[in-house]
Amino acid sequence: MKGRVVSPSAPREEDGTYWGYSTRLANSISAVFDEAPFEGGYDLKIGTSERGNETVDDKKFRLPTFRHALVVFGGVAGIEECVDADESLTLSGKDSHKLFDKWVNTCPFQGSRTIRTEEAILISLAKFRPFVAENKAHNPDGDTGKWGAEDDAVSFSDAAPSEESSEDDTEEET
């Protein structure tokens, strides 16, 4: 098998294939929004907080249609501390929710005082996945393409080897 090196964004941009989440470094919470890598910025901004006024576990929870979503996680002290530390904002930490379209608690009844950010990221992305899959936003070309198409039915089976199987995996055990 021969391969070629491509940009990490190529599978998503060329084929609409999910290729993992991306992160970027910002010097302040306001820079997260002001330095968005998309023209027009993010059209859906989600803040995660144990003090969120919504939870993904609520059967009525939905995300609005979007093209560019941003999910923000705080450190141990939360997004509120980031807002308090940002001198360019006139908002106080207790009003952090005003920066976001959704202020969500993805880990209600967490049973511990805090959840580490690296744990919260994986938990939250897994919980947001079904809602993101429902998104019917248009792709940058303006047509619905893969972005608006219904997902094909997915089935799982051990009846046949996958494309990734090696020759050793396909040999019958005796």
C-alpha positions as CSV (number, residue, x, y, z in Angstrom):
1,M,0.0,0.0,0.0
2,K,1.3,3.4,-1.0
3,G,0.3,6.6,0.8
4,R,1.0,10.3,0.6
5,V,1.4,13.0,3.3
6,V,-1.5,15.4,3.5
7,S,-2.6,18.2,5.8
8,P,-4.5,17.0,8.9
9,S,-7.5,18.9,7.6
10,A,-7.5,17.3,4.2
11,P,-9.9,14.4,5.0
12,R,-12.5,16.8,6.4
13,E,-12.1,19.4,3.7
14,E,-11.9,17.1,0.7
15,D,-14.1,14.2,1.8
16,G,-16.2,15.4,4.7
17,T,-14.6,12.7,6.8
18,Y,-14.2,13.3,10.6
19,W,-10.5,13.2,11.4
20,G,-10.5,14.2,15.1
21,Y,-10.9,17.5,16.8
22,S,-8.5,20.4,16.6
23,T,-7.3,22.8,19.2
24,R,-5.6,26.1,19.1
25,L,-3.8,28.3,21.6
26,A,-5.3,31.7,22.5
27,N,-3.7,34.3,24.8
28,S,-7.1,35.2,26.4
29,I,-10.7,34.1,26.4
30,S,-11.6,37.1,24.2
31,A,-8.9,36.0,21.7
32,V,-10.7,32.7,21.4
33,F,-13.5,34.5,19.7
34,D,-11.7,37.4,18.1
35,E,-9.1,35.2,16.4
36,A,-11.5,32.6,14.9
37,P,-9.9,30.9,11.9
38,F,-13.2,31.2,9.9
39,E,-14.5,34.3,8.1
40,G,-17.4,35.5,10.2
41,G,-16.2,33.6,13.3
42,Y,-18.0,30.9,15.0
43,D,-21.8,30.7,14.5
44,L,-22.2,28.4,17.5
45,K,-20.3,29.0,20.7
46,I,-20.7,26.4,23.5
47,G,-19.3,27.0,27.0
48,T,-19.0,23.9,29.2
49,S,-19.4,24.4,33.0
50,E,-20.6,22.5,36.0
51,R,-22.8,25.5,36.5
52,G,-24.3,25.2,33.0
53,N,-28.0,26.0,32.6
54,E,-28.6,23.1,30.1
55,T,-27.4,19.5,30.0
56,V,-27.0,17.1,27.1
57,D,-28.8,14.5,29.2
58,D,-32.1,16.5,28.9
59,K,-34.3,14.8,26.3
60,K,-35.2,18.3,25.0
61,F,-31.5,19.4,24.4
62,R,-30.7,20.3,20.8
63,L,-28.1,22.4,19.0
64,P,-29.1,25.0,16.5
65,T,-27.9,24.6,12.9
66,F,-24.3,25.7,12.5
67,R,-21.3,25.8,10.1
68,H,-18.5,26.5,12.6
69,A,-19.0,25.4,16.2
70,L,-16.7,26.1,19.1
71,V,-16.7,24.2,22.4
72,V,-14.8,26.0,25.2
73,F,-13.5,24.2,28.3
74,G,-12.1,25.9,31.4
75,G,-9.4,24.7,33.6
76,V,-9.9,23.6,37.2
77,A,-11.5,26.9,38.2
78,G,-13.6,26.9,35.0
79,I,-14.3,29.4,32.2
80,E,-15.3,31.9,34.8
81,E,-11.7,32.3,36.0
82,C,-10.6,32.9,32.4
83,V,-13.2,35.6,32.0
84,D,-12.1,37.3,35.3
85,A,-8.5,37.2,34.1
86,D,-9.2,38.8,30.7
87,E,-8.6,42.5,31.1
88,S,-10.2,43.3,27.7
89,L,-13.6,42.1,28.9
90,T,-15.9,44.1,31.0
91,L,-17.9,41.0,31.9
92,S,-17.3,39.3,35.3
93,G,-16.7,35.6,35.6
94,K,-20.2,35.0,37.0
95,D,-21.6,36.3,33.8
96,S,-19.4,34.1,31.5
97,H,-22.5,32.4,30.1
98,K,-23.3,35.6,28.2
99,L,-20.3,34.9,25.9
100,F,-21.9,31.7,24.6
101,D,-25.0,30.5,22.6
102,K,-25.1,27.5,24.9
103,W,-23.9,27.1,28.5
104,V,-23.9,23.4,29.0
105,N,-23.2,21.0,31.9
106,T,-22.0,17.8,30.1
107,C,-21.2,16.0,33.3
108,P,-24.2,16.5,35.7
109,F,-24.1,14.4,38.9
110,Q,-20.3,14.1,38.4
111,G,-19.8,12.8,41.9
112,S,-16.5,14.6,42.3
113,R,-15.5,18.2,43.1
114,T,-13.8,18.7,39.7
115,I,-13.2,16.8,36.4
116,R,-9.9,17.2,34.8
117,T,-10.0,19.1,31.5
118,E,-8.6,16.2,29.5
119,E,-11.4,14.0,30.9
120,A,-14.0,16.7,30.3
121,I,-13.0,17.1,26.6
122,L,-13.5,13.4,25.8
123,I,-16.7,13.1,27.8
124,S,-18.2,16.2,26.3
125,L,-17.2,15.4,22.7
126,A,-18.8,12.0,23.1
127,K,-22.0,13.5,24.5
128,F,-22.2,16.2,21.8
129,R,-21.6,13.7,19.0
130,P,-25.3,12.8,18.3
131,F,-26.3,16.4,18.3
132,V,-23.5,17.4,15.9
133,A,-24.5,14.5,13.6
134,E,-28.0,16.0,13.4
135,N,-26.6,19.3,12.1
136,K,-27.9,20.1,8.6
137,A,-25.6,23.1,8.0
138,H,-24.4,23.6,4.4
139,N,-20.8,23.0,3.4
140,P,-18.6,25.9,2.2
141,D,-19.7,25.3,-1.4
142,G,-23.3,26.2,-0.6
143,D,-24.8,22.8,-1.4
144,T,-25.8,20.3,1.2
145,G,-23.4,17.6,-0.1
146,K,-22.2,15.2,2.6
147,W,-23.1,17.8,5.3
148,G,-26.8,17.7,4.7
149,A,-27.1,14.1,3.6
150,E,-28.7,11.5,5.9
151,D,-26.2,9.1,7.4
152,D,-26.1,5.8,5.7
153,A,-27.0,2.9,8.0
154,V,-24.0,1.5,9.7
155,S,-23.7,-2.2,10.5
156,F,-21.0,-4.1,12.3
157,S,-20.1,-7.7,11.6
158,D,-17.2,-10.1,12.0
159,A,-18.3,-12.0,9.0
160,A,-15.7,-10.5,6.7
161,P,-12.3,-8.9,7.4
162,S,-12.1,-5.1,7.3
163,E,-10.0,-3.2,4.9
164,E,-7.5,-2.7,7.8
165,S,-7.1,-6.4,8.6
166,S,-3.7,-7.9,8.0
167,E,-3.2,-11.3,6.3
168,D,-2.6,-12.8,9.7
169,D,-6.1,-11.7,10.8
170,T,-7.8,-13.5,7.9
171,E,-6.2,-16.9,8.3
172,E,-8.4,-19.6,9.8
173,E,-7.3,-20.9,13.1
174,T,-6.9,-24.7,13.2
